[in-house]
């Protein structure tokens, strides 16, 4: 339904809840205005059944069990880039998101230095919409979502 957007989809069936979609559109449009383009959403909302299938088929440690995946909320997306040579963290797209995502209500959900707190290995491609106020507070404090939730 949303053909006019500043990012691409890896598949036509990728969905996000409206608040996350609207914020993502604004964020990726701002990136394009800064000269950073080529974002591709590779995953968004997942049903519990689809998450079960992924979990059963994958043993890399990057797929959560059904009921434990943020993708089931529709507020999370995974992203890659046209220039991604297999390591999204090495791209200009990642650098831009890392610096600016909080301005649009997103957080890098599983930061490299917070693995002990999140219980999930670093994922440079996984972003969660938490709203602008929460994202700003986490940015200012250096907190991950677990730290923010414990504080709140």
Backbone torsions as a table, in degrees:
resi	resn	phi	psi	omega
1	UNK	NA	-28.2	-175.2
2	UNK	-104.2	77.5	-176.6
3	UNK	-75.1	-31.5	179.9
4	UNK	-89.7	98.9	-179.9
5	UNK	-148.6	161.9	-175.9
6	UNK	-99.9	23.4	176.2
7	UNK	-146.5	164.5	178.3
8	UNK	-105.9	162.7	174.5
9	UNK	-112.8	137.4	176.6
10	UNK	-70.1	-28.2	178.1
11	UNK	-141.7	153.3	-177.6
12	UNK	-71.3	-17.9	-174.3
13	UNK	-95.4	13.7	179.0
14	UNK	-76.7	128.9	-177.5
15	UNK	-127.8	152.9	171.3
16	UNK	-137.6	154.0	172.3
17	UNK	-66.5	152.9	-172.5
18	UNK	-54.0	-46.2	179.7
19	UNK	-58.9	-41.2	179.7
20	UNK	-70.1	-40.7	179.0
21	UNK	-63.1	-46.8	-180.0
22	UNK	-61.6	-43.7	179.6
23	UNK	-66.7	-39.7	178.5
24	UNK	-63.6	-42.8	178.8
25	UNK	-59.8	-46.1	179.0
26	UNK	-62.8	-42.8	-178.2
27	UNK	-64.7	-48.3	-178.3
28	UNK	-70.1	-29.0	174.1
29	UNK	-66.6	-39.1	177.1
30	UNK	-65.5	-39.9	177.1
31	UNK	-61.3	-44.9	179.2
32	UNK	-61.1	-40.3	177.8
33	UNK	-63.0	-28.0	176.5
34	UNK	-86.7	2.8	178.3
35	UNK	87.3	13.1	179.9
36	UNK	-111.6	109.9	-178.1
37	UNK	-128.2	-176.2	176.4
38	UNK	91.0	19.8	177.5
39	UNK	-75.7	138.3	177.6
40	UNK	-130.9	117.4	174.2
41	UNK	-77.5	122.5	-177.2
42	UNK	-101.2	-13.1	179.5
43	UNK	-160.9	149.2	176.8
44	UNK	-143.0	-128.2	179.4
45	UNK	-61.0	138.7	174.8
46	UNK	-129.7	138.4	172.6
47	UNK	-72.8	161.6	177.1
48	UNK	-60.1	-39.3	-179.4
49	UNK	-64.9	-43.6	179.4
50	UNK	-65.6	-38.9	177.7
51	UNK	-62.6	-38.6	177.2
52	UNK	-60.8	-45.0	179.4
53	UNK	-61.4	-47.5	179.2
54	UNK	-60.3	-43.0	-179.0
55	UNK	-61.7	-42.5	-179.0
56	UNK	-70.2	-29.8	-175.9
57	UNK	-91.1	-8.8	-171.5
58	UNK	-125.3	132.1	178.9
59	UNK	-125.2	30.4	-178.1
60	UNK	-85.0	-14.0	-175.4
61	UNK	90.6	-1.6	-179.1
62	UNK	-100.0	2.1	179.6
63	UNK	-117.0	120.0	-179.7
64	UNK	-78.0	157.9	176.2
65	UNK	-66.4	155.2	175.2
66	UNK	-56.4	139.4	-176.7
67	UNK	88.1	-12.4	179.8
68	UNK	-114.5	-0.9	-177.5
69	UNK	-92.5	131.0	176.0
70	UNK	-66.1	-20.4	179.0
71	UNK	-63.4	-22.0	-179.9
72	UNK	-73.0	-10.7	178.4
73	UNK	-88.1	-22.0	-177.3
74	UNK	80.8	12.3	-179.9
75	UNK	-110.6	5.8	-173.4
76	UNK	-123.1	143.5	171.6
77	UNK	-137.6	154.1	169.3
78	UNK	-104.9	142.5	-175.1
79	UNK	-132.9	148.2	172.2
80	UNK	-135.4	-170.9	-177.5
81	UNK	-146.7	155.6	177.1
82	UNK	-57.1	-34.4	-177.9
83	UNK	-89.2	8.1	-177.7
84	UNK	-73.6	116.5	179.2
85	UNK	-95.4	23.5	-179.0
86	UNK	111.7	-12.3	179.5
87	UNK	-129.8	95.1	-177.3
88	UNK	-58.5	-33.6	-178.0
89	UNK	-63.0	-15.2	-179.6
90	UNK	-95.7	9.8	-175.1
91	UNK	-102.4	156.9	173.2
92	UNK	-63.4	-28.9	178.1
93	UNK	-63.7	-44.4	177.5
94	UNK	-62.4	-46.5	-178.5
95	UNK	-56.7	-41.5	180.0
96	UNK	-67.4	-47.4	179.7
97	UNK	-60.7	-43.3	-178.5
98	UNK	-59.1	-38.9	-178.7
99	UNK	-79.3	-31.2	-169.0
100	UNK	-118.4	-12.1	-171.3
101	UNK	-56.2	-37.7	-178.0
102	UNK	-61.8	-28.0	179.8
103	UNK	-63.7	-20.6	-176.8
104	UNK	-111.6	8.2	176.2
105	UNK	93.0	11.4	179.7
106	UNK	-107.1	155.2	172.4
107	UNK	-129.1	149.6	166.2
108	UNK	-72.1	109.0	-166.6
109	UNK	-68.3	-37.7	-176.7
110	UNK	-122.9	79.3	-178.0
111	UNK	-68.1	156.9	-176.5
112	UNK	-61.7	-37.3	-175.2
113	UNK	-92.5	10.7	-176.6
114	UNK	-123.9	16.5	-176.7
115	UNK	-57.5	-36.5	-179.8
116	UNK	-65.8	-30.5	179.8
117	UNK	-85.4	-40.1	-177.0
118	UNK	-81.8	-26.3	-176.4
119	UNK	75.5	11.7	-177.3
120	UNK	-128.6	136.5	176.7
121	UNK	-59.8	155.0	178.7
122	UNK	-51.3	130.5	177.5
123	UNK	-132.9	97.3	-177.8
124	UNK	-67.1	-14.3	-174.1
125	UNK	-100.6	-2.2	-170.2
126	UNK	-107.3	114.8	-177.0
127	UNK	-122.1	141.3	-177.2
128	UNK	-123.8	133.8	175.0
129	UNK	-82.8	123.4	178.7
130	UNK	-123.5	-4.1	-175.7
131	UNK	95.0	155.4	-174.3
132	UNK	-65.0	-41.5	-177.2
133	UNK	-63.7	-48.0	-179.8
134	UNK	-66.4	-41.6	-179.9
135	UNK	-63.1	-40.7	177.7
136	UNK	-63.2	-44.3	179.8
137	UNK	-63.8	-40.5	178.5
138	UNK	-68.0	-38.0	177.8
139	UNK	-62.3	-48.7	-177.9
140	UNK	-63.5	-37.1	-176.0
141	UNK	-89.8	-17.6	-175.6
142	UNK	78.7	17.6	-177.5
143	UNK	-84.7	152.3	165.2
144	UNK	-91.2	177.1	-176.0
145	UNK	-62.2	-36.6	179.7
146	UNK	-63.2	-41.1	178.7
147	UNK	-67.5	-42.3	178.2
148	UNK	-60.9	-46.0	-179.4
149	UNK	-63.4	-37.6	178.9
150	UNK	-67.9	-34.3	178.3
151	UNK	-71.3	-39.4	-177.6
152	UNK	-75.9	NA	NA
